[in-house]
Amino acid sequence: MAKKEKEALFKCPKCSCVGLEVVEINVTASSPIHVISEDGNFHYGKPNIEGGEVGYFGCEKCGFELKDEKGNQLTEHDEVVAWCRKNCKQE
Ligand SMILES: [Zn+2]
């Protein structure tokens, strides 16, 4: 049986939130319009998101961005893992 990798824990250094998110850029989002009501309001269905690439990883609460020592935004999964292990308290 393969040894289970230890999870990498994220904790925002700015607001202490543990929610990590990825922000994608260059996405195309389309939403079906189910109803246009009498007063002109559009009622949308579930959006469909296509394409996209990683813009950056960051805190979902305050928008803190994960960056390397040179100040570049992290875009690779293994960079994020390394960042978490280095900058966040791992239990
Ligand atoms: Zn935060």
PDB file of the backbone (N, CA, C, O) and the ligand in Angstrom, with CONECT records:
HET     ZN  A 101       1
ATOM      1  N   MET A   1       0.830  -1.204   0.000  1.00  0.00           N
ATOM      2  CA  MET A   1       0.000   0.000   0.000  1.00  0.00           C
ATOM      3  C   MET A   1       0.867   1.258   0.000  1.00  0.00           C
ATOM      4  O   MET A   1       1.811   1.379   0.781  1.00  0.00           O
ATOM      5  N   ALA A   2       0.535   2.176  -0.876  1.00  0.00           N
ATOM      6  CA  ALA A   2       1.324   3.411  -0.986  1.00  0.00           C
ATOM      7  C   ALA A   2       1.107   4.287   0.241  1.00  0.00           C
ATOM      8  O   ALA A   2       0.006   4.389   0.783  1.00  0.00           O
ATOM      9  N   LYS A   3       2.188   4.903   0.648  1.00  0.00           N
ATOM     10  CA  LYS A   3       2.118   5.788   1.800  1.00  0.00           C
ATOM     11  C   LYS A   3       1.367   7.056   1.411  1.00  0.00           C
ATOM     12  O   LYS A   3       1.632   7.658   0.371  1.00  0.00           O
ATOM     13  N   LYS A   4       0.434   7.443   2.258  1.00  0.00           N
ATOM     14  CA  LYS A   4      -0.358   8.635   1.952  1.00  0.00           C
ATOM     15  C   LYS A   4       0.485   9.886   2.173  1.00  0.00           C
ATOM     16  O   LYS A   4       1.105  10.066   3.222  1.00  0.00           O
ATOM     17  N   GLU A   5       0.491  10.741   1.158  1.00  0.00           N
ATOM     18  CA  GLU A   5       1.220  12.015   1.270  1.00  0.00           C
ATOM     19  C   GLU A   5       0.559  12.877   2.322  1.00  0.00           C
ATOM     20  O   GLU A   5      -0.665  12.912   2.446  1.00  0.00           O
ATOM     21  N   LYS A   6       1.386  13.568   3.071  1.00  0.00           N
ATOM     22  CA  LYS A   6       0.838  14.469   4.057  1.00  0.00           C
ATOM     23  C   LYS A   6       0.221  15.674   3.354  1.00  0.00           C
ATOM     24  O   LYS A   6       0.787  16.208   2.400  1.00  0.00           O
ATOM     25  N   GLU A   7      -0.910  16.080   3.821  1.00  0.00           N
ATOM     26  CA  GLU A   7      -1.571  17.230   3.212  1.00  0.00           C
ATOM     27  C   GLU A   7      -0.775  18.499   3.452  1.00  0.00           C
ATOM     28  O   GLU A   7      -0.109  18.646   4.476  1.00  0.00           O
ATOM     29  N   ALA A   8      -0.853  19.406   2.501  1.00  0.00           N
ATOM     30  CA  ALA A   8      -0.251  20.722   2.682  1.00  0.00           C
ATOM     31  C   ALA A   8      -1.354  21.652   3.158  1.00  0.00           C
ATOM     32  O   ALA A   8      -2.395  21.779   2.512  1.00  0.00           O
ATOM     33  N   LEU A   9      -1.123  22.291   4.277  1.00  0.00           N
ATOM     34  CA  LEU A   9      -2.146  23.169   4.838  1.00  0.00           C
ATOM     35  C   LEU A   9      -1.870  24.621   4.484  1.00  0.00           C
ATOM     36  O   LEU A   9      -0.741  25.101   4.583  1.00  0.00           O
ATOM     37  N   PHE A  10      -2.919  25.303   4.073  1.00  0.00           N
ATOM     38  CA  PHE A  10      -2.799  26.725   3.781  1.00  0.00           C
ATOM     39  C   PHE A  10      -3.408  27.531   4.917  1.00  0.00           C
ATOM     40  O   PHE A  10      -4.497  27.227   5.403  1.00  0.00           O
ATOM     41  N   LYS A  11      -2.684  28.564   5.329  1.00  0.00           N
ATOM     42  CA  LYS A  11      -3.249  29.519   6.261  1.00  0.00           C
ATOM     43  C   LYS A  11      -2.751  30.893   5.845  1.00  0.00           C
ATOM     44  O   LYS A  11      -1.546  31.139   5.789  1.00  0.00           O
ATOM     45  N   CYS A  12      -3.679  31.774   5.558  1.00  0.00           N
ATOM     46  CA  CYS A  12      -3.318  33.088   5.042  1.00  0.00           C
ATOM     47  C   CYS A  12      -2.507  33.873   6.080  1.00  0.00           C
ATOM     48  O   CYS A  12      -2.952  34.049   7.214  1.00  0.00           O
ATOM     49  N   PRO A  13      -1.313  34.347   5.686  1.00  0.00           N
ATOM     50  CA  PRO A  13      -0.504  35.133   6.629  1.00  0.00           C
ATOM     51  C   PRO A  13      -1.115  36.496   6.945  1.00  0.00           C
ATOM     52  O   PRO A  13      -0.733  37.142   7.921  1.00  0.00           O
ATOM     53  N   LYS A  14      -2.051  36.923   6.128  1.00  0.00           N
ATOM     54  CA  LYS A  14      -2.644  38.240   6.308  1.00  0.00           C
ATOM     55  C   LYS A  14      -3.888  38.201   7.201  1.00  0.00           C
ATOM     56  O   LYS A  14      -4.020  39.000   8.128  1.00  0.00           O
ATOM     57  N   CYS A  15      -4.797  37.263   6.912  1.00  0.00           N
ATOM     58  CA  CYS A  15      -6.063  37.267   7.661  1.00  0.00           C
ATOM     59  C   CYS A  15      -6.325  35.960   8.399  1.00  0.00           C
ATOM     60  O   CYS A  15      -7.357  35.817   9.054  1.00  0.00           O
ATOM     61  N   SER A  16      -5.395  34.996   8.301  1.00  0.00           N
ATOM     62  CA  SER A  16      -5.498  33.712   8.999  1.00  0.00           C
ATOM     63  C   SER A  16      -6.627  32.814   8.502  1.00  0.00           C
ATOM     64  O   SER A  16      -6.959  31.819   9.147  1.00  0.00           O
ATOM     65  N   CYS A  17      -7.209  33.157   7.374  1.00  0.00           N
ATOM     66  CA  CYS A  17      -8.239  32.325   6.767  1.00  0.00           C
ATOM     67  C   CYS A  17      -7.578  31.074   6.182  1.00  0.00           C
ATOM     68  O   CYS A  17      -6.442  31.147   5.714  1.00  0.00           O
ATOM     69  N   VAL A  18      -8.249  29.959   6.199  1.00  0.00           N
ATOM     70  CA  VAL A  18      -7.652  28.732   5.672  1.00  0.00           C
ATOM     71  C   VAL A  18      -8.189  28.378   4.286  1.00  0.00           C
ATOM     72  O   VAL A  18      -7.943  27.288   3.770  1.00  0.00           O
ATOM     73  N   GLY A  19      -8.919  29.308   3.699  1.00  0.00           N
ATOM     74  CA  GLY A  19      -9.486  29.049   2.373  1.00  0.00           C
ATOM     75  C   GLY A  19      -8.535  29.479   1.265  1.00  0.00           C
ATOM     76  O   GLY A  19      -8.215  30.658   1.115  1.00  0.00           O
ATOM     77  N   LEU A  20      -8.094  28.491   0.495  1.00  0.00           N
ATOM     78  CA  LEU A  20      -7.206  28.769  -0.627  1.00  0.00           C
ATOM     79  C   LEU A  20      -8.027  28.705  -1.915  1.00  0.00           C
ATOM     80  O   LEU A  20      -8.882  27.833  -2.072  1.00  0.00           O
ATOM     81  N   GLU A  21      -7.765  29.615  -2.816  1.00  0.00           N
ATOM     82  CA  GLU A  21      -8.493  29.564  -4.081  1.00  0.00           C
ATOM     83  C   GLU A  21      -7.538  29.770  -5.240  1.00  0.00           C
ATOM     84  O   GLU A  21      -6.439  30.301  -5.079  1.00  0.00           O
ATOM     85  N   VAL A  22      -7.982  29.338  -6.415  1.00  0.00           N
ATOM     86  CA  VAL A  22      -7.223  29.603  -7.622  1.00  0.00           C
ATOM     87  C   VAL A  22      -8.059  30.555  -8.472  1.00  0.00           C
ATOM     88  O   VAL A  22      -9.253  30.343  -8.682  1.00  0.00           O
ATOM     89  N   VAL A  23      -7.412  31.592  -8.947  1.00  0.00           N
ATOM     90  CA  VAL A  23      -8.098  32.547  -9.813  1.00  0.00           C
ATOM     91  C   VAL A  23      -7.629  32.286 -11.234  1.00  0.00           C
ATOM     92  O   VAL A  23      -6.436  32.352 -11.530  1.00  0.00           O
ATOM     93  N   GLU A  24      -8.566  31.994 -12.095  1.00  0.00           N
ATOM     94  CA  GLU A  24      -8.217  31.700 -13.483  1.00  0.00           C
ATOM     95  C   GLU A  24      -8.489  32.908 -14.365  1.00  0.00           C
ATOM     96  O   GLU A  24      -9.435  33.668 -14.154  1.00  0.00           O
ATOM     97  N   ILE A  25      -7.636  33.054 -15.346  1.00  0.00           N
ATOM     98  CA  ILE A  25      -7.796  34.175 -16.277  1.00  0.00           C
ATOM     99  C   ILE A  25      -8.086  33.634 -17.673  1.00  0.00           C
ATOM    100  O   ILE A  25      -7.910  32.446 -17.942  1.00  0.00           O
ATOM    101  N   ASN A  26      -8.521  34.502 -18.532  1.00  0.00           N
ATOM    102  CA  ASN A  26      -8.834  34.151 -19.923  1.00  0.00           C
ATOM    103  C   ASN A  26      -9.884  33.055 -20.037  1.00  0.00           C
ATOM    104  O   ASN A  26      -9.784  32.172 -20.889  1.00  0.00           O
ATOM    105  N   VAL A  27     -10.878  33.117 -19.184  1.00  0.00           N
ATOM    106  CA  VAL A  27     -11.957  32.138 -19.284  1.00  0.00           C
ATOM    107  C   VAL A  27     -13.108  32.740 -20.092  1.00  0.00           C
ATOM    108  O   VAL A  27     -13.312  33.954 -20.127  1.00  0.00           O
ATOM    109  N   THR A  28     -13.834  31.856 -20.727  1.00  0.00           N
ATOM    110  CA  THR A  28     -15.049  32.276 -21.391  1.00  0.00           C
ATOM    111  C   THR A  28     -16.215  31.678 -20.616  1.00  0.00           C
ATOM    112  O   THR A  28     -16.331  30.460 -20.486  1.00  0.00           O
ATOM    113  N   ALA A  29     -17.062  32.538 -20.114  1.00  0.00           N
ATOM    114  CA  ALA A  29     -18.212  32.072 -19.348  1.00  0.00           C
ATOM    115  C   ALA A  29     -19.486  32.408 -20.105  1.00  0.00           C
ATOM    116  O   ALA A  29     -19.676  33.528 -20.579  1.00  0.00           O
ATOM    117  N   SER A  30     -20.340  31.425 -20.204  1.00  0.00           N
ATOM    118  CA  SER A  30     -21.629  31.676 -20.841  1.00  0.00           C
ATOM    119  C   SER A  30     -22.734  31.199 -19.915  1.00  0.00           C
ATOM    120  O   SER A  30     -22.597  30.174 -19.247  1.00  0.00           O
ATOM    121  N   SER A  31     -23.828  31.944 -19.878  1.00  0.00           N
ATOM    122  CA  SER A  31     -24.950  31.577 -19.014  1.00  0.00           C
ATOM    123  C   SER A  31     -26.229  31.516 -19.838  1.00  0.00           C
ATOM    124  O   SER A  31     -26.517  32.431 -20.610  1.00  0.00           O
ATOM    125  N   PRO A  32     -26.994  30.449 -19.679  1.00  0.00           N
ATOM    126  CA  PRO A  32     -28.272  30.397 -20.369  1.00  0.00           C
ATOM    127  C   PRO A  32     -29.244  31.388 -19.733  1.00  0.00           C
ATOM    128  O   PRO A  32     -29.240  31.580 -18.517  1.00  0.00           O
ATOM    129  N   ILE A  33     -30.060  32.002 -20.550  1.00  0.00           N
ATOM    130  CA  ILE A  33     -31.084  32.905 -20.023  1.00  0.00           C
ATOM    131  C   ILE A  33     -32.398  32.147 -20.035  1.00  0.00           C
ATOM    132  O   ILE A  33     -32.932  31.814 -21.094  1.00  0.00           O
ATOM    133  N   HIS A  34     -32.907  31.882 -18.853  1.00  0.00           N
ATOM    134  CA  HIS A  34     -34.121  31.069 -18.749  1.00  0.00           C
ATOM    135  C   HIS A  34     -35.375  31.891 -18.984  1.00  0.00           C
ATOM    136  O   HIS A  34     -36.267  31.488 -19.731  1.00  0.00           O
ATOM    137  N   VAL A  35     -35.434  33.034 -18.345  1.00  0.00           N
ATOM    138  CA  VAL A  35     -36.641  33.848 -18.429  1.00  0.00           C
ATOM    139  C   VAL A  35     -36.257  35.319 -18.511  1.00  0.00           C
ATOM    140  O   VAL A  35     -35.351  35.774 -17.812  1.00  0.00           O
ATOM    141  N   ILE A  36     -36.941  36.046 -19.358  1.00  0.00           N
ATOM    142  CA  ILE A  36     -36.860  37.509 -19.294  1.00  0.00           C
ATOM    143  C   ILE A  36     -38.214  37.958 -18.766  1.00  0.00           C
ATOM    144  O   ILE A  36     -39.239  37.835 -19.437  1.00  0.00           O
ATOM    145  N   SER A  37     -38.188  38.478 -17.553  1.00  0.00           N
ATOM    146  CA  SER A  37     -39.450  38.798 -16.903  1.00  0.00           C
ATOM    147  C   SER A  37     -40.057  40.076 -17.459  1.00  0.00           C
ATOM    148  O   SER A  37     -39.425  40.800 -18.229  1.00  0.00           O
ATOM    149  N   GLU A  38     -41.272  40.335 -17.061  1.00  0.00           N
ATOM    150  CA  GLU A  38     -42.028  41.494 -17.542  1.00  0.00           C
ATOM    151  C   GLU A  38     -41.294  42.816 -17.351  1.00  0.00           C
ATOM    152  O   GLU A  38     -41.324  43.699 -18.208  1.00  0.00           O
ATOM    153  N   ASP A  39     -40.620  42.925 -16.175  1.00  0.00           N
ATOM    154  CA  ASP A  39     -39.905  44.171 -15.884  1.00  0.00           C
ATOM    155  C   ASP A  39     -38.509  44.213 -16.508  1.00  0.00           C
ATOM    156  O   ASP A  39     -37.720  45.112 -16.217  1.00  0.00           O
ATOM    157  N   GLY A  40     -38.214  43.253 -17.351  1.00  0.00           N
ATOM    158  CA  GLY A  40     -36.941  43.289 -18.075  1.00  0.00           C
ATOM    159  C   GLY A  40     -35.778  42.632 -17.367  1.00  0.00           C
ATOM    160  O   GLY A  40     -34.641  42.749 -17.824  1.00  0.00           O
ATOM    161  N   ASN A  41     -36.028  41.936 -16.251  1.00  0.00           N
ATOM    162  CA  ASN A  41     -34.958  41.234 -15.549  1.00  0.00           C
ATOM    163  C   ASN A  41     -34.654  39.904 -16.232  1.00  0.00           C
ATOM    164  O   ASN A  41     -35.552  39.149 -16.606  1.00  0.00           O
ATOM    165  N   PHE A  42     -33.364  39.647 -16.380  1.00  0.00           N
ATOM    166  CA  PHE A  42     -32.936  38.380 -16.961  1.00  0.00           C
ATOM    167  C   PHE A  42     -32.696  37.376 -15.845  1.00  0.00           C
ATOM    168  O   PHE A  42     -32.025  37.688 -14.861  1.00  0.00           O
ATOM    169  N   HIS A  43     -33.237  36.181 -15.991  1.00  0.00           N
ATOM    170  CA  HIS A  43     -32.998  35.126 -15.007  1.00  0.00           C
ATOM    171  C   HIS A  43     -32.080  34.087 -15.623  1.00  0.00           C
ATOM    172  O   HIS A  43     -32.447  33.359 -16.545  1.00  0.00           O
ATOM    173  N   TYR A  44     -30.855  34.046 -15.068  1.00  0.00           N
ATOM    174  CA  TYR A  44     -29.830  33.197 -15.641  1.00  0.00           C
ATOM    175  C   TYR A  44     -29.820  31.799 -15.040  1.00  0.00           C
ATOM    176  O   TYR A  44     -30.191  31.587 -13.886  1.00  0.00           O
ATOM    177  N   GLY A  45     -29.387  30.863 -15.855  1.00  0.00           N
ATOM    178  CA  GLY A  45     -29.153  29.512 -15.362  1.00  0.00           C
ATOM    179  C   GLY A  45     -27.716  29.369 -14.930  1.00  0.00           C
ATOM    180  O   GLY A  45     -27.003  30.360 -14.771  1.00  0.00           O
ATOM    181  N   LYS A  46     -27.296  28.152 -14.741  1.00  0.00           N
ATOM    182  CA  LYS A  46     -25.937  27.864 -14.275  1.00  0.00           C
ATOM    183  C   LYS A  46     -24.928  28.243 -15.359  1.00  0.00           C
ATOM    184  O   LYS A  46     -25.056  27.814 -16.506  1.00  0.00           O
ATOM    185  N   PRO A  47     -23.925  29.046 -14.995  1.00  0.00           N
ATOM    186  CA  PRO A  47     -22.933  29.419 -16.007  1.00  0.00           C
ATOM    187  C   PRO A  47     -22.034  28.253 -16.417  1.00  0.00           C
ATOM    188  O   PRO A  47     -21.721  27.370 -15.620  1.00  0.00           O
ATOM    189  N   ASN A  48     -21.642  28.282 -17.655  1.00  0.00           N
ATOM    190  CA  ASN A  48     -20.728  27.284 -18.184  1.00  0.00           C
ATOM    191  C   ASN A  48     -19.393  27.983 -18.432  1.00  0.00           C
ATOM    192  O   ASN A  48     -19.333  28.987 -19.141  1.00  0.00           O
ATOM    193  N   ILE A  49     -18.328  27.448 -17.847  1.00  0.00           N
ATOM    194  CA  ILE A  49     -17.027  28.094 -17.946  1.00  0.00           C
ATOM    195  C   ILE A  49     -16.085  27.242 -18.796  1.00  0.00           C
ATOM    196  O   ILE A  49     -15.918  26.045 -18.561  1.00  0.00           O
ATOM    197  N   GLU A  50     -15.492  27.875 -19.764  1.00  0.00           N
ATOM    198  CA  GLU A  50     -14.594  27.148 -20.670  1.00  0.00           C
ATOM    199  C   GLU A  50     -13.229  27.807 -20.738  1.00  0.00           C
ATOM    200  O   GLU A  50     -13.087  29.013 -20.537  1.00  0.00           O
ATOM    201  N   GLY A  51     -12.239  26.994 -21.021  1.00  0.00           N
ATOM    202  CA  GLY A  51     -10.883  27.505 -21.196  1.00  0.00           C
ATOM    203  C   GLY A  51     -10.309  27.994 -19.884  1.00  0.00           C
ATOM    204  O   GLY A  51     -10.688  27.528 -18.810  1.00  0.00           O
ATOM    205  N   GLY A  52      -9.411  28.918 -19.981  1.00  0.00           N
ATOM    206  CA  GLY A  52      -8.843  29.492 -18.781  1.00  0.00           C
ATOM    207  C   GLY A  52      -7.498  28.900 -18.427  1.00  0.00           C
ATOM    208  O   GLY A  52      -7.180  27.762 -18.772  1.00  0.00           O
ATOM    209  N   GLU A  53      -6.728  29.695 -17.737  1.00  0.00           N
ATOM    210  CA  GLU A  53      -5.437  29.250 -17.246  1.00  0.00           C
ATOM    211  C   GLU A  53      -5.246  29.859 -15.863  1.00  0.00           C
ATOM    212  O   GLU A  53      -5.906  30.832 -15.498  1.00  0.00           O
ATOM    213  N   VAL A  54      -4.347  29.276 -15.116  1.00  0.00           N
ATOM    214  CA  VAL A  54      -4.139  29.757 -13.755  1.00  0.00           C
ATOM    215  C   VAL A  54      -3.567  31.162 -13.772  1.00  0.00           C
ATOM    216  O   VAL A  54      -2.530  31.414 -14.387  1.00  0.00           O
ATOM    217  N   GLY A  55      -4.244  32.070 -13.097  1.00  0.00           N
ATOM    218  CA  GLY A  55      -3.731  33.426 -12.933  1.00  0.00           C
ATOM    219  C   GLY A  55      -2.863  33.463 -11.695  1.00  0.00           C
ATOM    220  O   GLY A  55      -1.691  33.832 -11.752  1.00  0.00           O
ATOM    221  N   TYR A  56      -3.443  33.081 -10.588  1.00  0.00           N
ATOM    222  CA  TYR A  56      -2.672  32.988  -9.349  1.00  0.00           C
ATOM    223  C   TYR A  56      -3.450  32.181  -8.316  1.00  0.00           C
ATOM    224  O   TYR A  56      -4.650  31.941  -8.451  1.00  0.00           O
ATOM    225  N   PHE A  57      -2.726  31.774  -7.290  1.00  0.00           N
ATOM    226  CA  PHE A  57      -3.345  31.139  -6.133  1.00  0.00           C
ATOM    227  C   PHE A  57      -3.364  32.171  -5.016  1.00  0.00           C
ATOM    228  O   PHE A  57      -2.447  32.982  -4.894  1.00  0.00           O
ATOM    229  N   GLY A  58      -4.400  32.137  -4.212  1.00  0.00           N
ATOM    230  CA  GLY A  58      -4.453  33.109  -3.134  1.00  0.00           C
ATOM    231  C   GLY A  58      -5.505  32.786  -2.101  1.00  0.00           C
ATOM    232  O   GLY A  58      -6.171  31.752  -2.153  1.00  0.00           O
ATOM    233  N   CYS A  59      -5.633  33.709  -1.158  1.00  0.00           N
ATOM    234  CA  CYS A  59      -6.612  33.575  -0.088  1.00  0.00           C
ATOM    235  C   CYS A  59      -7.988  33.935  -0.632  1.00  0.00           C
ATOM    236  O   CYS A  59      -8.147  34.950  -1.310  1.00  0.00           O
ATOM    237  N   GLU A  60      -8.981  33.100  -0.333  1.00  0.00           N
ATOM    238  CA  GLU A  60     -10.308  33.362  -0.884  1.00  0.00           C
ATOM    239  C   GLU A  60     -11.017  34.496  -0.164  1.00  0.00           C
ATOM    240  O   GLU A  60     -12.015  35.025  -0.653  1.00  0.00           O
ATOM    241  N   LYS A  61     -10.498  34.865   0.998  1.00  0.00           N
ATOM    242  CA  LYS A  61     -11.175  35.885   1.793  1.00  0.00           C
ATOM    243  C   LYS A  61     -10.637  37.296   1.536  1.00  0.00           C
ATOM    244  O   LYS A  61     -11.404  38.215   1.251  1.00  0.00           O
ATOM    245  N   CYS A  62      -9.308  37.460   1.638  1.00  0.00           N
ATOM    246  CA  CYS A  62      -8.757  38.816   1.550  1.00  0.00           C
ATOM    247  C   CYS A  62      -8.015  39.073   0.249  1.00  0.00           C
ATOM    248  O   CYS A  62      -7.588  40.199  -0.006  1.00  0.00           O
ATOM    249  N   GLY A  63      -7.854  38.038  -0.583  1.00  0.00           N
ATOM    250  CA  GLY A  63      -7.202  38.255  -1.872  1.00  0.00           C
ATOM    251  C   GLY A  63      -5.689  38.233  -1.823  1.00  0.00           C
ATOM    252  O   GLY A  63      -5.028  38.565  -2.807  1.00  0.00           O
ATOM    253  N   PHE A  64      -5.132  37.841  -0.673  1.00  0.00           N
ATOM    254  CA  PHE A  64      -3.674  37.700  -0.561  1.00  0.00           C
ATOM    255  C   PHE A  64      -3.169  36.744  -1.640  1.00  0.00           C
ATOM    256  O   PHE A  64      -3.710  35.651  -1.806  1.00  0.00           O
ATOM    257  N   GLU A  65      -2.139  37.153  -2.370  1.00  0.00           N
ATOM    258  CA  GLU A  65      -1.627  36.319  -3.454  1.00  0.00           C
ATOM    259  C   GLU A  65      -0.352  35.598  -3.056  1.00  0.00           C
ATOM    260  O   GLU A  65       0.526  36.174  -2.413  1.00  0.00           O
ATOM    261  N   LEU A  66      -0.258  34.343  -3.439  1.00  0.00           N
ATOM    262  CA  LEU A  66       0.952  33.566  -3.166  1.00  0.00           C
ATOM    263  C   LEU A  66       2.017  33.938  -4.186  1.00  0.00           C
ATOM    264  O   LEU A  66       1.796  33.858  -5.394  1.00  0.00           O
ATOM    265  N   LYS A  67       3.183  34.347  -3.677  1.00  0.00           N
ATOM    266  CA  LYS A  67       4.270  34.763  -4.568  1.00  0.00           C
ATOM    267  C   LYS A  67       5.579  34.136  -4.131  1.00  0.00           C
ATOM    268  O   LYS A  67       5.776  33.805  -2.962  1.00  0.00           O
ATOM    269  N   ASP A  68       6.473  33.980  -5.106  1.00  0.00           N
ATOM    270  CA  ASP A  68       7.795  33.455  -4.763  1.00  0.00           C
ATOM    271  C   ASP A  68       8.704  34.600  -4.294  1.00  0.00           C
ATOM    272  O   ASP A  68       8.264  35.743  -4.178  1.00  0.00           O
ATOM    273  N   GLU A  69       9.972  34.279  -4.029  1.00  0.00           N
ATOM    274  CA  GLU A  69      10.892  35.287  -3.476  1.00  0.00           C
ATOM    275  C   GLU A  69      11.108  36.459  -4.427  1.00  0.00           C
ATOM    276  O   GLU A  69      11.430  37.569  -4.004  1.00  0.00           O
ATOM    277  N   LYS A  70      10.927  36.196  -5.706  1.00  0.00           N
ATOM    278  CA  LYS A  70      11.116  37.263  -6.694  1.00  0.00           C
ATOM    279  C   LYS A  70       9.854  38.100  -6.884  1.00  0.00           C
ATOM    280  O   LYS A  70       9.847  39.066  -7.647  1.00  0.00           O
ATOM    281  N   GLY A  71       8.796  37.722  -6.187  1.00  0.00           N
ATOM    282  CA  GLY A  71       7.556  38.479  -6.296  1.00  0.00           C
ATOM    283  C   GLY A  71       6.653  38.038  -7.435  1.00  0.00           C
ATOM    284  O   GLY A  71       5.694  38.728  -7.782  1.00  0.00           O
ATOM    285  N   ASN A  72       6.969  36.873  -8.019  1.00  0.00           N
ATOM    286  CA  ASN A  72       6.117  36.366  -9.091  1.00  0.00           C
ATOM    287  C   ASN A  72       4.974  35.528  -8.514  1.00  0.00           C
ATOM    288  O   ASN A  72       5.159  34.779  -7.555  1.00  0.00           O
ATOM    289  N   GLN A  73       3.823  35.666  -9.101  1.00  0.00           N
ATOM    290  CA  GLN A  73       2.688  34.877  -8.641  1.00  0.00           C
ATOM    291  C   GLN A  73       2.932  33.399  -8.924  1.00  0.00           C
ATOM    292  O   GLN A  73       3.477  33.034  -9.966  1.00  0.00           O
ATOM    293  N   LEU A  74       2.525  32.568  -7.995  1.00  0.00           N
ATOM    294  CA  LEU A  74       2.684  31.131  -8.183  1.00  0.00           C
ATOM    295  C   LEU A  74       1.577  30.599  -9.081  1.00  0.00           C
ATOM    296  O   LEU A  74       0.404  30.933  -8.919  1.00  0.00           O
ATOM    297  N   THR A  75       1.979  29.765 -10.029  1.00  0.00           N
ATOM    298  CA  THR A  75       0.979  29.189 -10.929  1.00  0.00           C
ATOM    299  C   THR A  75       1.047  27.660 -10.990  1.00  0.00           C
ATOM    300  O   THR A  75       0.178  27.018 -11.580  1.00  0.00           O
ATOM    301  N   GLU A  76       2.081  27.085 -10.380  1.00  0.00           N
ATOM    302  CA  GLU A  76       2.246  25.635 -10.429  1.00  0.00           C
ATOM    303  C   GLU A  76       1.836  25.003  -9.105  1.00  0.00           C
ATOM    304  O   GLU A  76       2.075  25.550  -8.029  1.00  0.00           O
ATOM    305  N   HIS A  77       1.211  23.836  -9.218  1.00  0.00           N
ATOM    306  CA  HIS A  77       0.729  23.146  -8.018  1.00  0.00           C
ATOM    307  C   HIS A  77       1.856  22.844  -7.038  1.00  0.00           C
ATOM    308  O   HIS A  77       1.706  23.039  -5.832  1.00  0.00           O
ATOM    309  N   ASP A  78       2.995  22.364  -7.564  1.00  0.00           N
ATOM    310  CA  ASP A  78       4.067  22.006  -6.636  1.00  0.00           C
ATOM    311  C   ASP A  78       4.690  23.228  -5.962  1.00  0.00           C
ATOM    312  O   ASP A  78       5.218  23.132  -4.854  1.00  0.00           O
ATOM    313  N   GLU A  79       4.624  24.379  -6.642  1.00  0.00           N
ATOM    314  CA  GLU A  79       5.087  25.618  -6.015  1.00  0.00           C
ATOM    315  C   GLU A  79       4.190  25.986  -4.836  1.00  0.00           C
ATOM    316  O   GLU A  79       4.656  26.454  -3.797  1.00  0.00           O
ATOM    317  N   VAL A  80       2.893  25.761  -5.025  1.00  0.00           N
ATOM    318  CA  VAL A  80       1.927  26.084  -3.979  1.00  0.00           C
ATOM    319  C   VAL A  80       2.136  25.176  -2.765  1.00  0.00           C
ATOM    320  O   VAL A  80       2.084  25.622  -1.619  1.00  0.00           O
ATOM    321  N   VAL A  81       2.372  23.904  -3.042  1.00  0.00           N
ATOM    322  CA  VAL A  81       2.630  22.955  -1.957  1.00  0.00           C
ATOM    323  C   VAL A  81       3.870  23.376  -1.177  1.00  0.00           C
ATOM    324  O   VAL A  81       3.864  23.400   0.054  1.00  0.00           O
ATOM    325  N   ALA A  82       4.932  23.706  -1.909  1.00  0.00           N
ATOM    326  CA  ALA A  82       6.178  24.129  -1.262  1.00  0.00           C
ATOM    327  C   ALA A  82       5.963  25.415  -0.468  1.00  0.00           C
ATOM    328  O   ALA A  82       6.503  25.575   0.626  1.00  0.00           O
ATOM    329  N   TRP A  83       5.180  26.320  -1.020  1.00  0.00           N
ATOM    330  CA  TRP A  83       4.912  27.592  -0.348  1.00  0.00           C
ATOM    331  C   TRP A  83       4.180  27.356   0.962  1.00  0.00           C
ATOM    332  O   TRP A  83       4.532  27.929   1.994  1.00  0.00           O
ATOM    333  N   CYS A  84       3.159  26.508   0.915  1.00  0.00           N
ATOM    334  CA  CYS A  84       2.373  26.216   2.117  1.00  0.00           C
ATOM    335  C   CYS A  84       3.242  25.593   3.202  1.00  0.00           C
ATOM    336  O   CYS A  84       3.149  25.952   4.376  1.00  0.00           O
ATOM    337  N   ARG A  85       4.095  24.647   2.783  1.00  0.00           N
ATOM    338  CA  ARG A  85       4.945  23.968   3.765  1.00  0.00           C
ATOM    339  C   ARG A  85       5.944  24.926   4.385  1.00  0.00           C
ATOM    340  O   ARG A  85       6.337  24.768   5.541  1.00  0.00           O
ATOM    341  N   LYS A  86       6.352  25.917   3.614  1.00  0.00           N
ATOM    342  CA  LYS A  86       7.355  26.863   4.101  1.00  0.00           C
ATOM    343  C   LYS A  86       6.717  27.976   4.932  1.00  0.00           C
ATOM    344  O   LYS A  86       7.257  28.364   5.968  1.00  0.00           O
ATOM    345  N   ASN A  87       5.580  28.488   4.486  1.00  0.00           N
ATOM    346  CA  ASN A  87       5.003  29.702   5.087  1.00  0.00           C
ATOM    347  C   ASN A  87       3.844  29.484   6.056  1.00  0.00           C
ATOM    348  O   ASN A  87       3.475  30.392   6.801  1.00  0.00           O
ATOM    349  N   CYS A  88       3.274  28.290   6.048  1.00  0.00           N
ATOM    350  CA  CYS A  88       2.137  28.049   6.919  1.00  0.00           C
ATOM    351  C   CYS A  88       2.500  26.969   7.924  1.00  0.00           C
ATOM    352  O   CYS A  88       3.261  26.048   7.626  1.00  0.00           O
ATOM    353  N   LYS A  89       1.956  27.097   9.086  1.00  0.00           N
ATOM    354  CA  LYS A  89       2.212  26.101  10.128  1.00  0.00           C
ATOM    355  C   LYS A  89       1.542  24.786   9.728  1.00  0.00           C
ATOM    356  O   LYS A  89       0.331  24.735   9.518  1.00  0.00           O
ATOM    357  N   GLN A  90       2.340  23.734   9.626  1.00  0.00           N
ATOM    358  CA  GLN A  90       1.817  22.423   9.262  1.00  0.00           C
ATOM    359  C   GLN A  90       1.632  21.591  10.518  1.00  0.00           C
ATOM    360  O   GLN A  90       2.533  21.483  11.350  1.00  0.00           O
ATOM    361  N   GLU A  91       0.451  21.006  10.641  1.00  0.00           N
ATOM    362  CA  GLU A  91       0.208  20.213  11.849  1.00  0.00           C
ATOM    363  C   GLU A  91       0.289  18.733  11.577  1.00  0.00           C
ATOM    364  O   GLU A  91       0.109  17.927  12.490  1.00  0.00           O
TER     365      GLU A  91
HETATM  366 ZN    ZN A 101      -6.449  36.171   3.698  1.00  0.00          ZN2+
END
